[in-house]
Amino acid sequence: MKNVLYKAASWFAVAGGLLALLIAVVTIVNVTAFGLDKIARLFDANFPAIIGYEDFVSMIVSSAALMFFPYCQAHHGHVAVDVFIKMFPDWFARAVSVLSGILMTGLALFLGYMMVNGLIEVRGDNTLSAILGWPIWPFYVPGIISMFLWAAIAGSQIFEREADV
């Protein structure tokens, strides 16, 4: 089960990275268009930028950013205070690890739950992006999956021994 979760987290991180790359490419094209427009204005012409750029980027970022959370959890990439914890006995470090795992799992489940509520609300309201007119609710789906995958990984790590970490 652990391998399936970690493999899914890796694929989600790759997908998030591809979306981030797409954002970078679209941003480069848009900035280039602004530059070309400045030059074209010297000759009484114009060169349009990408219409709906802000809509596109904001919706893709909302999906891509959350797709890295499960991978970060799987590889213990979150903030830890190891220097402080090493001053205490092993049983205390394990208790802190279990408590933080429980709290992290609870946080991820709560965020996933709230995102499901948000999806239901924006879908019910038929909320569309301002410029492109795209429905917003599909962009919630990767984030919701990410939150529950994050919770599953954090929950499974509660039962790991320190040697497995």
Phi, psi and omega per residue, in radians:
M1 nan -0.714 -3.133
K2 -1.041 -0.757 -3.130
N3 -1.116 -0.664 3.122
V4 -1.121 -0.799 3.134
L5 -1.095 -0.778 -3.104
Y6 -1.202 -0.632 3.093
K7 -1.158 -0.744 3.093
A8 -1.077 -0.728 3.113
A9 -1.085 -0.696 3.116
S10 -1.124 -0.766 3.133
W11 -1.157 -0.644 3.089
F12 -1.136 -0.707 3.118
A13 -1.137 -0.682 3.089
V14 -1.109 -0.779 3.109
A15 -1.083 -0.737 3.084
G16 -1.086 -0.687 3.089
G17 -1.129 -0.695 3.090
L18 -1.136 -0.686 3.075
L19 -1.136 -0.693 3.096
A20 -1.118 -0.681 3.079
L21 -1.115 -0.726 3.091
L22 -1.055 -0.732 3.091
I23 -1.058 -0.766 3.141
A24 -1.085 -0.767 -3.136
V25 -1.115 -0.812 3.136
V26 -1.099 -0.654 3.111
T27 -1.150 -0.745 3.106
I28 -1.066 -0.783 3.123
V29 -1.081 -0.749 -3.123
N30 -1.153 -0.768 3.119
V31 -1.127 -0.709 3.085
T32 -1.065 -0.719 3.108
A33 -1.095 -0.681 3.085
F34 -1.101 -0.752 3.111
G35 -1.100 -0.781 3.109
L36 -1.119 -0.586 3.099
D37 -1.141 -0.699 3.101
K38 -1.069 -0.734 3.115
I39 -1.187 -0.767 -3.119
A40 -1.092 -0.566 3.131
R41 -1.121 -0.460 3.080
L42 -1.110 -0.417 -3.116
F43 -1.948 0.419 -3.138
D44 0.979 0.695 3.088
A45 -2.251 3.129 3.060
N46 -2.513 2.768 3.120
F47 -2.338 1.950 -3.009
P48 -1.293 2.566 3.008
A49 -1.446 -3.137 -3.137
I50 -1.305 2.122 3.118
I51 -1.281 2.270 3.126
G52 1.425 0.288 -3.128
Y53 -0.932 -0.827 -3.092
E54 -1.107 -0.719 3.089
D55 -1.037 -0.877 -3.102
F56 -1.017 -0.898 -3.082
V57 -1.112 -0.760 -3.102
S58 -1.124 -0.656 -3.137
M59 -1.286 -0.673 3.129
I60 -1.226 -0.706 3.102
V61 -1.060 -0.703 -3.124
S62 -1.089 -0.511 3.076
S63 -1.445 -0.863 -3.009
A64 -1.118 -0.757 -3.040
A65 -1.035 -0.744 -3.094
L66 -1.288 -0.320 -3.097
M67 -1.250 -0.211 3.119
F68 -1.554 -0.316 -3.066
F69 -1.035 -0.810 -3.136
P70 -1.077 -0.701 3.127
Y71 -1.103 -0.766 3.117
C72 -1.032 -0.768 3.118
Q73 -1.142 -0.751 -3.109
A74 -1.056 -0.571 -3.103
H75 -1.838 0.329 3.098
H76 0.912 0.757 -3.115
G77 -1.539 0.134 3.124
H78 -1.466 2.940 -3.104
V79 -1.192 2.292 3.092
A80 -2.350 2.620 -3.140
V81 -1.941 1.196 -3.086
D82 -1.156 -0.631 -3.126
V83 -1.063 -0.755 -3.139
F84 -1.197 -0.755 -3.020
I85 -1.242 -0.468 -3.113
K86 -1.213 -0.220 3.109
M87 -1.351 -0.227 -3.063
F88 -1.866 2.904 3.125
P89 -1.134 2.817 -3.115
D90 -1.037 -0.675 -3.121
W91 -1.101 -0.596 3.125
F92 -1.230 -0.742 3.105
A93 -1.059 -0.709 3.118
R94 -1.155 -0.706 3.119
A95 -1.101 -0.728 3.096
V96 -1.121 -0.708 3.126
S97 -1.094 -0.774 3.128
V98 -1.161 -0.780 3.136
L99 -1.085 -0.773 3.135
S100 -1.161 -0.600 3.069
G101 -1.123 -0.729 3.111
I102 -1.135 -0.791 3.138
L103 -1.135 -0.694 3.128
M104 -1.154 -0.719 3.093
T105 -1.090 -0.787 3.108
G106 -1.078 -0.719 3.115
L107 -1.089 -0.822 -3.122
A108 -1.115 -0.699 3.100
L109 -1.142 -0.726 3.108
F110 -1.080 -0.814 3.130
L111 -1.105 -0.702 3.082
G112 -1.089 -0.758 3.107
Y113 -1.064 -0.800 -3.141
M114 -1.138 -0.615 3.101
M115 -1.202 -0.627 3.054
V116 -1.082 -0.780 3.087
N117 -1.049 -0.735 3.110
G118 -1.098 -0.738 3.105
L119 -1.059 -0.798 3.140
I120 -1.066 -0.714 -3.122
E121 -1.176 -0.863 -3.100
V122 -1.207 -0.519 3.084
R123 -1.253 -0.720 3.106
G124 -1.129 -0.616 3.121
D125 -1.449 -0.110 -3.087
N126 0.954 0.803 -3.115
T127 -1.213 2.298 -3.137
L128 -2.085 2.713 3.057
S129 -1.185 2.642 -2.972
A130 -1.115 -0.769 -3.034
I131 -1.720 -0.882 -3.061
L132 -1.340 -0.439 -3.121
G133 1.291 0.384 3.112
W134 -1.413 2.531 3.016
P135 -1.130 2.439 -3.078
I136 -1.484 -0.504 -2.981
W137 -1.023 -0.607 -3.134
P138 -1.088 -0.432 -3.119
F139 -1.342 -0.153 3.022
Y140 -1.361 -0.490 -2.988
V141 -1.031 -0.879 3.119
P142 -1.048 -0.634 3.117
G143 -1.164 -0.694 3.123
I144 -1.131 -0.818 3.110
I145 -1.051 -0.737 3.139
S146 -1.061 -0.745 -3.118
M147 -1.114 -0.750 -3.125
F148 -1.292 -0.552 3.026
L149 -1.171 -0.725 3.073
W150 -1.029 -0.785 3.134
A151 -1.096 -0.735 -3.138
A152 -1.110 -0.727 3.134
I153 -1.192 -0.810 3.128
A154 -1.076 -0.709 3.112
G155 -1.127 -0.695 3.133
S156 -1.213 -0.507 -3.139
Q157 -1.273 -0.311 3.093
I158 -1.063 -0.591 -3.050
F159 -1.630 0.047 3.094
E160 -1.363 2.531 2.973
R161 -1.415 2.746 -3.114
E162 -1.029 -0.547 3.122
A163 -1.137 -0.519 3.140
D164 -1.334 -0.391 -3.086
V165 -1.330 nan nan
